[in-house]
Amino acid sequence: MNYEELRNYCLSLKGTTEHFPFDEITLVIKVQGKMFALLPLDNTETQISLKCDPEKAITLREEYAAIVPAWHFNKKHWNTVIVDPMISQKFMCELIKHSYDLVVAGL
Protein backbone atom coordinates (compact mmCIF):
# COMPACT_ATOMS: atom_id res chain seq x y z
CA MET A 1 0.00 0.00 0.00
CA ASN A 2 1.19 3.48 -0.70
CA TYR A 3 0.63 6.55 1.47
CA GLU A 4 -2.60 7.58 -0.26
CA GLU A 5 -4.08 4.06 0.02
CA LEU A 6 -3.28 3.99 3.76
CA ARG A 7 -4.85 7.42 4.25
CA ASN A 8 -7.95 6.56 2.23
CA TYR A 9 -8.50 3.28 4.07
CA CYS A 10 -8.22 5.01 7.46
CA LEU A 11 -10.66 7.71 6.39
CA SER A 12 -13.11 5.11 5.05
CA LEU A 13 -13.73 3.85 8.59
CA LYS A 14 -16.84 5.26 10.27
CA GLY A 15 -16.41 8.57 12.11
CA THR A 16 -12.77 9.19 11.19
CA THR A 17 -11.22 12.60 10.59
CA GLU A 18 -7.71 13.83 9.81
CA HIS A 19 -5.73 16.52 11.65
CA PHE A 20 -2.30 18.18 11.74
CA PRO A 21 -1.95 18.84 15.51
CA PHE A 22 1.73 18.04 16.10
CA ASP A 23 3.41 19.67 13.15
CA GLU A 24 2.99 20.12 9.44
CA ILE A 25 4.64 16.78 8.66
CA THR A 26 2.39 14.37 10.55
CA LEU A 27 -1.13 13.45 9.56
CA VAL A 28 -3.16 12.26 12.56
CA ILE A 29 -6.24 10.12 11.98
CA LYS A 30 -8.82 10.21 14.77
CA VAL A 31 -12.13 8.56 15.52
CA GLN A 32 -14.45 10.60 17.72
CA GLY A 33 -11.50 12.81 18.73
CA LYS A 34 -9.18 9.94 19.75
CA MET A 35 -6.00 9.18 17.81
CA PHE A 36 -5.67 5.73 16.22
CA ALA A 37 -3.19 6.26 13.37
CA LEU A 38 -0.29 8.56 12.47
CA LEU A 39 1.12 9.00 8.98
CA PRO A 40 4.45 10.86 8.78
CA LEU A 41 4.29 12.94 5.61
CA ASP A 42 8.02 13.69 5.32
CA ASN A 43 9.27 10.11 5.24
CA THR A 44 10.58 8.50 2.09
CA GLU A 45 9.35 5.10 3.29
CA THR A 46 5.64 4.46 3.59
CA GLN A 47 4.92 3.87 7.25
CA ILE A 48 2.08 4.24 9.71
CA SER A 49 1.97 4.26 13.52
CA LEU A 50 -0.96 2.35 15.01
CA LYS A 51 -2.35 1.32 18.37
CA CYS A 52 -2.14 -2.38 19.16
CA ASP A 53 -2.93 -4.41 22.25
CA PRO A 54 0.33 -5.32 24.04
CA GLU A 55 0.20 -9.11 23.51
CA LYS A 56 -0.61 -8.80 19.82
CA ALA A 57 2.14 -6.19 19.45
CA ILE A 58 4.78 -8.57 20.83
CA THR A 59 3.65 -11.37 18.50
CA LEU A 60 3.63 -9.07 15.47
CA ARG A 61 7.10 -7.69 16.20
CA GLU A 62 8.46 -11.25 16.49
CA GLU A 63 6.95 -12.22 13.14
CA TYR A 64 7.62 -9.06 11.13
CA ALA A 65 10.85 -7.08 11.27
CA ALA A 66 8.92 -4.21 9.69
CA ILE A 67 6.86 -3.65 12.85
CA VAL A 68 8.70 -1.76 15.59
CA PRO A 69 7.65 -0.14 18.88
CA ALA A 70 6.77 3.53 18.55
CA TRP A 71 8.40 4.62 21.78
CA HIS A 72 7.98 8.31 20.93
CA PHE A 73 4.46 7.93 22.40
CA ASN A 74 5.85 6.50 25.66
CA LYS A 75 3.17 3.83 25.37
CA LYS A 76 3.98 0.23 24.56
CA HIS A 77 0.77 -0.32 22.63
CA TRP A 78 1.81 1.97 19.75
CA ASN A 79 3.74 0.42 16.88
CA THR A 80 5.18 1.79 13.67
CA VAL A 81 4.65 -0.40 10.63
CA ILE A 82 7.04 0.06 7.73
CA VAL A 83 4.93 -0.92 4.74
CA ASP A 84 6.87 -3.14 2.37
CA PRO A 85 6.16 -6.09 0.03
CA MET A 86 6.40 -8.62 2.89
CA ILE A 87 3.26 -7.16 4.43
CA SER A 88 0.13 -7.67 2.32
CA GLN A 89 -2.54 -5.04 1.76
CA LYS A 90 -5.09 -7.28 3.51
CA PHE A 91 -2.83 -7.57 6.57
CA MET A 92 -2.27 -3.79 6.66
CA CYS A 93 -6.03 -3.22 6.56
CA GLU A 94 -6.46 -5.69 9.43
CA LEU A 95 -3.84 -3.82 11.52
CA ILE A 96 -5.49 -0.47 10.84
CA LYS A 97 -8.92 -1.91 11.71
CA HIS A 98 -7.49 -3.42 14.92
CA SER A 99 -6.19 0.01 15.97
CA TYR A 100 -9.52 1.63 15.08
CA ASP A 101 -11.47 -1.03 17.03
CA LEU A 102 -9.26 -0.57 20.13
CA VAL A 103 -9.95 3.14 20.20
CA VAL A 104 -13.69 2.74 19.53
CA ALA A 105 -13.97 0.11 22.29
CA GLY A 106 -12.40 2.57 24.72
CA LEU A 107 -14.85 5.36 23.96
C-alpha positions as CSV (number, residue, x, y, z in Angstrom):
1,M,0.0,0.0,0.0
2,N,1.2,3.5,-0.7
3,Y,0.6,6.6,1.5
4,E,-2.6,7.6,-0.3
5,E,-4.1,4.1,0.0
6,L,-3.3,4.0,3.8
7,R,-4.8,7.4,4.2
8,N,-8.0,6.6,2.2
9,Y,-8.5,3.3,4.1
10,C,-8.2,5.0,7.5
11,L,-10.7,7.7,6.4
12,S,-13.1,5.1,5.0
13,L,-13.7,3.9,8.6
14,K,-16.8,5.3,10.3
15,G,-16.4,8.6,12.1
16,T,-12.8,9.2,11.2
17,T,-11.2,12.6,10.6
18,E,-7.7,13.8,9.8
19,H,-5.7,16.5,11.6
20,F,-2.3,18.2,11.7
21,P,-1.9,18.8,15.5
22,F,1.7,18.0,16.1
23,D,3.4,19.7,13.2
24,E,3.0,20.1,9.4
25,I,4.6,16.8,8.7
26,T,2.4,14.4,10.5
27,L,-1.1,13.5,9.6
28,V,-3.2,12.3,12.6
29,I,-6.2,10.1,12.0
30,K,-8.8,10.2,14.8
31,V,-12.1,8.6,15.5
32,Q,-14.4,10.6,17.7
33,G,-11.5,12.8,18.7
34,K,-9.2,9.9,19.7
35,M,-6.0,9.2,17.8
36,F,-5.7,5.7,16.2
37,A,-3.2,6.3,13.4
38,L,-0.3,8.6,12.5
39,L,1.1,9.0,9.0
40,P,4.5,10.9,8.8
41,L,4.3,12.9,5.6
42,D,8.0,13.7,5.3
43,N,9.3,10.1,5.2
44,T,10.6,8.5,2.1
45,E,9.3,5.1,3.3
46,T,5.6,4.5,3.6
47,Q,4.9,3.9,7.3
48,I,2.1,4.2,9.7
49,S,2.0,4.3,13.5
50,L,-1.0,2.4,15.0
51,K,-2.4,1.3,18.4
52,C,-2.1,-2.4,19.2
53,D,-2.9,-4.4,22.3
54,P,0.3,-5.3,24.0
55,E,0.2,-9.1,23.5
56,K,-0.6,-8.8,19.8
57,A,2.1,-6.2,19.4
58,I,4.8,-8.6,20.8
59,T,3.7,-11.4,18.5
60,L,3.6,-9.1,15.5
61,R,7.1,-7.7,16.2
62,E,8.5,-11.2,16.5
63,E,6.9,-12.2,13.1
64,Y,7.6,-9.1,11.1
65,A,10.8,-7.1,11.3
66,A,8.9,-4.2,9.7
67,I,6.9,-3.6,12.9
68,V,8.7,-1.8,15.6
69,P,7.7,-0.1,18.9
70,A,6.8,3.5,18.5
71,W,8.4,4.6,21.8
72,H,8.0,8.3,20.9
73,F,4.5,7.9,22.4
74,N,5.9,6.5,25.7
75,K,3.2,3.8,25.4
76,K,4.0,0.2,24.6
77,H,0.8,-0.3,22.6
78,W,1.8,2.0,19.8
79,N,3.7,0.4,16.9
80,T,5.2,1.8,13.7
81,V,4.6,-0.4,10.6
82,I,7.0,0.1,7.7
83,V,4.9,-0.9,4.7
84,D,6.9,-3.1,2.4
85,P,6.2,-6.1,0.0
86,M,6.4,-8.6,2.9
87,I,3.3,-7.2,4.4
88,S,0.1,-7.7,2.3
89,Q,-2.5,-5.0,1.8
90,K,-5.1,-7.3,3.5
91,F,-2.8,-7.6,6.6
92,M,-2.3,-3.8,6.7
93,C,-6.0,-3.2,6.6
94,E,-6.5,-5.7,9.4
95,L,-3.8,-3.8,11.5
96,I,-5.5,-0.5,10.8
97,K,-8.9,-1.9,11.7
98,H,-7.5,-3.4,14.9
99,S,-6.2,0.0,16.0
100,Y,-9.5,1.6,15.1
101,D,-11.5,-1.0,17.0
102,L,-9.3,-0.6,20.1
103,V,-9.9,3.1,20.2
104,V,-13.7,2.7,19.5
105,A,-14.0,0.1,22.3
106,G,-12.4,2.6,24.7
107,L,-14.8,5.4,24.0
